[in-house]
């Protein structure tokens, strides 16, 4: 193991490089802060505008986390200034991957300069590890040239990684049609709820299994990056993901280390204590409205920053919230290039007093922490769920794409909440009446007590911070030991 002159373990210098989506960037930043807390140095690489949008790093950690901008190359058809999936409509994400692949040469130059250091310390030291994301299939060969090992960090839950499986098993059990993904694969022990619904499976086949304009599918990116990384960290925990965590090592034939959920504890503590900084008038008004509501009476409704809702989905949600009769705060993403989603005529007037609609950003952790909030209507993305778990909220779930459906199945099996049923008849994905019925079961009916109790148990799990920290201690120990072996 590398040691300082005093015989102590020398701090690592770790280069961290997430995919260009804030659903990835934020967990990578959380991981970076945990490394810095343990005395290590992090160089955090992303496109300049993404770095400028990051929340501030805690002052005591700033000296150990350096931000390193790599400008994206111009790509025909990609909007000027687009640097993350939040900047482009879904149909142009593949162009963002083309631009991302164009970072290979700039990253190679960056790494060559970083490795030229011979006797530096901290950020001046040659990198000991590079931590890439699933999309970096071109990065490990560059790292190999400079003899810097890679530790792949996957923000996906264990359920998705088990469901995808390694390349060899997929070649032995070919899956190409949507129907193939609507049942558990043969390597998952039975019985299991881990399977996609048709609309989710169709998205997976189109968006992840087939090559896009970049020339590579997301599956190929993942498998090729994984193959060249001797160590893998996964944002999961045995308390939440269960036995699936321990299946990963055997399935993939290499160490898969849980990192814990990397929940935003500092933000949660600040929110619970009433902190949050200077508020604009819209945020202050929202918090005043919540202050006036009864305890645990408000349903918080938000579906993440990555996928906008289609107009017919917005209409069905509006009808469902109107019919459910509960208090709610509904946060809508502003579609790229548009002013705001179109709500049904007269909707806001009909729900006035019990419902608030906000378009754009809201301080989600502060809202979830508010005593008036008693449930979370979510897409079941893991970052949002980790935030919700910190406050013990039962869930109404409407998964939209990627890993969300698998996570929602597991949360429903644990009776932490319920999924809104989807309909395929009549051209409607889901019906307002089904939204209303699901909301009432979680928020109003006696059944909701079960969901609240189970959500409270998850809250206790996440606030066992010593247990969560042990995952990170184990990960760092592996980085130290395996760096010495390398």
C-alpha positions in Angstrom: 0.0 0.0 0.0 1.3 3.5 -0.9 2.7 5.2 2.2 3.8 8.7 3.1 7.2 9.5 4.6 5.7 9.2 8.1 4.5 5.6 7.4 0.9 6.6 7.0 -1.2 5.6 4.0 -0.7 8.3 1.4 -3.9 10.0 0.1 -5.2 8.8 -3.3 -5.7 11.0 -6.3 -8.9 9.9 -8.0 -10.1 11.2 -11.3 -14.0 11.0 -11.4 -15.8 11.4 -14.8 -19.6 10.9 -14.9 -21.9 10.6 -18.0 -23.4 13.9 -19.1 -26.7 13.6 -17.1 -27.3 15.2 -13.7 -28.9 12.0 -12.5 -25.3 10.6 -12.9 -23.3 13.8 -12.1 -24.9 14.3 -8.7 -24.2 10.8 -7.3 -20.6 11.1 -8.6 -20.3 14.3 -6.7 -21.7 12.7 -3.6 -19.1 9.9 -4.0 -16.3 12.5 -4.5 -17.3 14.2 -1.3 -17.1 10.9 0.6 -13.6 10.3 -0.8 -12.6 13.8 0.2 -13.9 13.3 3.7 -11.6 10.4 4.0 -8.6 12.5 3.1 -8.3 11.7 -0.6 -8.0 14.1 -3.6 -10.6 14.1 -6.4 -10.4 15.7 -9.9 -14.0 15.9 -11.1 -14.2 16.0 -14.9 -17.3 17.2 -16.9 -18.3 19.8 -19.5 -17.9 23.4 -18.3 -21.6 24.3 -18.0 -22.3 21.1 -16.0 -19.6 22.1 -13.5 -21.0 25.6 -13.2 -24.4 24.2 -12.4 -23.2 21.9 -9.5 -24.3 22.7 -6.0 -21.5 24.2 -4.0 -19.0 21.7 -2.5 -18.9 21.9 1.3 -16.3 24.5 2.3 -14.2 22.0 4.3 -14.0 19.7 1.3 -13.2 22.3 -1.4 -9.4 22.0 -1.1 -9.6 18.3 -2.0 -12.1 18.5 -4.9 -10.8 20.1 -8.1 -13.2 20.7 -11.0 -11.7 20.0 -14.4 -13.7 21.3 -17.4 -13.5 19.5 -20.8 -15.5 21.4 -23.5 -17.6 19.3 -25.8 -16.9 19.4 -29.5 -19.5 20.8 -31.8 -21.8 18.2 -33.4 -24.2 18.9 -36.3 -27.8 18.9 -34.9 -26.8 19.3 -31.3 -28.1 22.6 -29.9 -25.4 25.2 -29.1 -24.5 25.0 -25.4 -26.0 21.6 -24.9 -23.8 19.7 -22.4 -26.2 17.4 -20.5 -29.4 15.4 -21.2 -31.3 18.2 -19.5 -30.3 20.5 -22.4 -31.7 18.3 -25.2 -35.0 16.6 -26.0 -34.9 12.8 -25.7 -34.5 12.2 -29.5 -31.2 14.2 -29.5 -29.5 12.4 -26.6 -27.7 10.2 -29.2 -26.1 13.3 -30.6 -24.9 14.1 -27.1 -23.2 10.7 -27.1 -21.5 11.6 -30.3 -20.1 14.8 -28.7 -19.2 12.8 -25.6 -17.2 10.3 -27.6 -15.4 13.4 -29.1 -13.9 13.9 -25.6 -11.6 10.9 -26.0 -8.7 13.0 -27.4 -9.1 15.9 -25.0 -9.2 13.4 -22.1 -6.1 11.6 -23.3 -4.3 15.0 -23.4 -5.6 15.8 -19.9 -4.5 12.4 -18.5 -1.0 12.7 -20.2 -0.5 16.0 -18.4 -1.8 14.6 -15.1 0.5 11.6 -15.4 3.6 13.7 -16.2 3.8 14.6 -12.5 6.6 12.6 -10.9 6.8 13.8 -7.3 3.6 15.8 -6.8 1.1 15.6 -3.9 -2.6 16.0 -3.8 -4.0 17.1 -7.2 -0.4 17.4 -8.5 0.1 13.7 -8.0 -0.3 11.2 -10.9 -3.8 9.8 -10.7 -4.1 6.5 -8.7 -7.5 5.6 -10.1 -10.0 6.8 -12.7 -13.7 6.4 -11.9 -15.7 6.4 -15.2 -19.4 5.8 -15.9 -21.2 3.2 -18.0 -20.7 5.2 -21.3 -16.9 5.6 -21.3 -16.0 2.6 -23.5 -13.1 4.6 -25.0 -11.6 5.6 -21.7 -10.0 2.4 -20.2 -7.6 1.9 -23.2 -6.4 5.5 -22.6 -6.0 4.8 -19.0 -4.1 1.6 -19.8 -1.5 3.6 -21.8 -0.6 5.4 -18.6 -0.9 2.4 -16.3 -3.8 4.0 -14.3 -6.5 1.5 -13.3 -10.2 2.2 -13.7 -12.9 1.5 -11.1 -16.3 1.6 -12.8 -19.0 3.4 -10.8 -22.6 2.5 -11.7 -25.4 4.6 -10.3 -27.9 2.0 -11.4 -29.6 -0.2 -8.7 -28.6 -3.8 -8.3 -31.9 -4.9 -9.9 -31.0 -3.4 -13.2 -27.5 -4.7 -13.2 -28.7 -8.2 -12.4 -31.4 -8.0 -15.0 -29.0 -6.9 -17.7 -26.4 -9.5 -16.9 -23.0 -9.9 -18.5 -22.3 -10.1 -22.2 -21.6 -13.8 -22.2 -25.0 -14.7 -20.6 -26.8 -12.4 -23.1 -25.0 -14.2 -26.0 -26.1 -17.5 -24.5 -29.7 -16.4 -23.9 -30.3 -13.9 -26.7 -32.8 -11.1 -26.0 -33.8 -8.9 -28.9 -37.6 -8.3 -28.8 -39.5 -6.4 -26.2 -41.2 -9.6 -25.0 -37.8 -11.0 -24.0 -37.5 -8.3 -21.4 -41.0 -8.8 -20.0 -39.9 -11.8 -18.0 -37.0 -12.3 -15.6 -33.9 -13.7 -17.3 -33.0 -17.3 -16.4 -30.0 -16.2 -14.2 -32.3 -14.5 -11.6 -33.6 -16.9 -8.9 -37.4 -17.5 -9.1 -39.8 -16.2 -8.2 -38.9 -12.6 -8.9 -40.8 -9.4 -9.8 -37.9 -8.1 -11.8 -39.3 -7.7 -15.3 -40.4 -4.8 -17.5 -43.8 -3.9 -18.7 -44.3 -3.6 -22.4 -43.8 0.1 -22.8 -40.7 0.0 -20.6 -39.3 -3.0 -22.6 -40.0 -1.3 -25.9 -38.1 1.8 -24.6 -35.2 -0.4 -23.5 -34.8 -2.2 -26.8 -34.9 1.0 -28.8 -32.8 3.2 -26.5 -30.3 0.8 -25.0 -30.0 -2.4 -27.0 -29.7 -1.0 -30.6 -26.8 1.0 -31.8 -27.6 4.7 -32.1 -26.0 7.4 -34.3 -22.9 7.3 -32.1 -22.2 3.8 -33.5 -22.6 2.0 -30.2 -25.5 0.9 -28.1 -25.7 1.6 -24.4 -25.4 -2.1 -23.7 -22.1 -2.3 -25.7 -20.8 0.8 -23.9 -21.5 -0.8 -20.5 -20.1 -4.2 -21.4 -17.0 -2.8 -23.0 -16.2 -0.4 -20.2 -16.9 -3.1 -17.6 -14.5 -5.6 -19.2 -11.6 -3.2 -18.8 -12.3 -2.2 -15.1 -10.9 -4.5 -12.4 -13.2 -3.1 -9.8 -16.8 -2.0 -9.9 -18.8 0.1 -7.4 -22.6 0.1 -7.5 -24.9 2.6 -5.8 -26.8 0.0 -3.8 -27.1 -1.4 -0.3 -28.1 -4.8 1.0 -30.7 -3.2 3.3 -32.6 -1.7 0.3 -31.6 -3.9 -2.7 -31.5 -7.1 -0.7 -29.8 -10.3 -1.9 -29.3 -8.9 -5.4 -26.2 -7.0 -4.2 -24.5 -10.3 -3.4 -25.5 -11.9 -6.7 -23.4 -9.3 -8.7 -19.9 -10.7 -8.0 -20.8 -14.2 -9.0 -22.8 -13.0 -12.0 -20.1 -10.7 -13.5 -17.0 -12.6 -12.2 -15.4 -9.6 -10.6 -15.7 -7.5 -7.4 -18.9 -5.4 -7.3 -18.8 -3.2 -4.1 -21.9 -1.5 -2.8 -21.4 2.2 -2.2 -24.6 2.6 -0.2 -27.3 4.9 -1.6 -25.2 8.1 -1.3 -28.2 9.9 0.1 -27.9 13.7 0.6 -27.5 13.7 4.3 -26.1 17.2 4.6 -29.0 18.7 2.6 -31.5 16.6 4.6 -30.1 17.7 8.0 -30.2 21.4 6.8 -33.8 21.0 5.5 -35.0 19.3 8.7 -33.4 22.1 10.7 -35.2 24.8 8.7 -32.1 25.8 6.8 -31.9 26.3 3.0 -30.3 29.6 2.2 -31.8 32.6 0.5 -35.1 31.8 -1.2 -36.6 33.5 -4.3 -40.2 34.6 -3.9 -41.6 31.6 -5.7 -39.8 29.1 -3.3 -40.7 31.2 -0.3 -44.4 31.3 -1.4 -44.4 27.5 -1.8 -42.9 27.0 1.6 -45.5 29.4 3.2 -48.3 27.4 1.5 -46.9 24.2 3.0 -46.7 25.8 6.4 -50.4 26.3 6.3 -51.3 22.7 5.5 -52.0 19.9 8.1 -49.2 17.5 9.0 -48.5 14.7 6.5 -51.5 15.8 4.3 -49.7 16.9 1.1 -48.7 14.6 -1.8 -45.4 15.8 -3.4 -45.5 15.0 -7.2 -42.3 15.1 -9.2 -40.9 12.9 -12.0 -37.3 13.9 -12.3 -35.3 16.0 -14.6 -34.5 13.6 -17.4 -37.7 12.7 -19.2 -40.5 15.2 -20.0 -44.1 14.0 -19.7 -46.1 13.7 -23.0 -49.2 16.0 -23.2 -51.6 13.1 -22.8 -49.7 12.0 -19.7 -49.9 15.5 -18.1 -53.6 15.5 -18.8 -54.1 12.1 -17.2 -52.1 13.1 -14.1 -54.1 16.3 -13.8 -57.4 14.4 -13.9 -56.1 11.9 -11.4 -54.9 14.6 -8.9 -58.2 16.4 -9.3 -60.3 13.2 -8.7 -58.2 12.0 -5.8 -59.2 15.1 -3.7 -55.9 15.2 -1.8 -53.6 18.2 -1.2 -50.6 18.2 -3.5 -47.6 20.1 -4.8 -46.9 19.1 -8.5 -43.5 20.0 -10.0 -43.4 19.9 -13.8 -40.3 19.9 -15.9 -40.2 22.6 -18.6 -39.7 20.8 -21.9 -36.6 21.9 -23.8 -37.4 24.8 -26.0 -40.9 25.3 -24.6 -42.2 27.7 -22.0 -44.3 25.2 -19.9 -46.3 22.1 -20.2 -50.0 22.6 -21.1 -52.4 21.8 -18.2 -56.1 21.1 -18.9 -58.2 24.2 -19.1 -59.4 25.4 -15.7 -57.4 22.8 -13.8 -55.5 25.2 -11.5 -58.7 27.0 -10.7 -60.6 23.8 -9.8 -57.8 22.7 -7.4 -57.1 26.1 -6.0 -56.4 26.0 -2.3 -55.5 22.3 -2.1 -53.1 22.0 -5.1 -50.0 24.0 -6.2 -48.3 23.6 -9.6 -44.7 24.7 -10.1 -42.9 24.6 -13.4 -39.1 24.3 -13.2 -36.8 23.7 -10.2 -37.9 23.4 -6.6 -35.7 22.5 -3.6 -36.9 18.9 -3.5 -35.1 17.8 -0.3 -36.6 20.8 1.5 -40.1 20.0 0.3 -39.8 16.3 1.2 -38.5 17.4 4.7 -41.5 19.6 5.3 -43.9 18.3 8.0 -46.9 18.9 5.8 -45.7 16.3 3.2 -47.0 12.8 3.7 -46.3 11.0 0.4 -44.3 11.1 -2.7 -45.6 10.6 -6.3 -42.5 9.7 -8.2 -41.0 8.1 -11.3 -39.0 5.8 -8.9 -35.6 7.1 -10.0 -33.1 6.0 -7.3 -31.8 9.5 -6.5 -35.4 10.7 -5.8 -36.1 7.5 -3.8 -33.0 7.9 -1.6 -34.2 11.5 -0.8 -37.7 10.2 0.0 -36.4 7.4 2.2 -34.6 9.9 4.4 -38.1 11.2 5.5 -40.1 8.0 5.5 -42.6 8.8 2.8 -44.8 6.2 1.2 -44.7 6.1 -2.5 -47.1 6.4 -5.5 -45.0 5.3 -8.4 -45.2 6.0 -12.1 -41.9 4.6 -13.7 -41.2 6.1 -17.1 -38.0 4.5 -18.4 -34.6 2.8 -17.7 -34.2 1.2 -14.3 -37.3 2.9 -12.8 -39.8 0.1 -13.6 -37.6 -2.6 -12.0 -37.1 -0.4 -8.9 -40.8 0.3 -8.6 -41.6 -3.5 -8.8 -39.2 -4.1 -5.8 -40.6 -1.2 -3.8 -44.2 -2.4 -4.4 -43.1 -5.9 -3.3 -41.7 -4.4 -0.1 -45.1 -2.6 0.4 -43.5 0.8 0.5 -46.0 2.1 -2.0 -48.0 1.3 -5.1 -47.5 1.6 -8.9 -50.1 3.3 -11.0 -51.4 0.7 -13.4 -50.8 1.2 -17.2 -53.4 0.6 -19.8 -52.6 -0.3 -23.4 -56.1 -0.1 -24.8 -57.6 3.0 -26.3 -54.2 4.6 -26.9 -53.8 5.8 -23.3 -50.7 4.8 -21.3 -52.5 5.3 -18.0 -55.8 6.7 -16.9 -56.6 9.5 -14.6 -59.1 7.3 -12.8 -56.3 4.8 -12.0 -54.0 7.7 -10.8 -56.8 8.8 -8.4 -57.4 5.3 -7.1 -53.7 4.7 -6.4 -53.2 8.0 -4.7 -56.2 7.4 -2.5 -55.0 3.9 -1.5 -51.6 5.4 -0.4 -52.7 8.7 1.1 -56.3 8.3 2.3 -57.3 4.6 2.8 -56.4 2.4 5.7 -54.0 0.4 3.5 -51.8 3.5 3.6 -50.8 2.8 7.2 -48.9 -0.3 5.9 -47.0 1.8 3.4 -46.2 4.4 5.9 -44.9 1.9 8.4 -42.7 0.2 5.8 -41.4 3.5 4.5 -40.6 4.4 8.1 -38.5 1.3 8.4 -36.5 2.3 5.3 -36.0 5.7 7.0 -34.4 4.0 10.0 -32.2 2.0 7.7 -30.9 5.1 5.9 -30.3 7.0 9.1 -28.1 4.2 10.3 -25.3 6.3 8.9 -22.6 4.1 10.5 -23.8 1.2 8.4 -23.9 3.3 5.2 -20.4 4.7 5.9 -19.1 1.1 6.2 -19.9 0.5 2.6 -17.8 3.5 1.6 -15.0 2.5 4.0 -14.9 -0.9 2.4 -14.8 0.7 -1.1 -11.9 3.0 -0.2 -10.0 0.1 1.4 -10.3 -1.8 -1.9 -9.1 1.2 -3.8 -6.1 1.5 -1.5 -5.2 -2.2 -1.5 -5.8 -2.9 -5.2 -3.8 0.3 -6.2 -0.9 -1.3 -4.3 -1.4 -4.5 -6.2 -1.6 -2.7 -9.5 
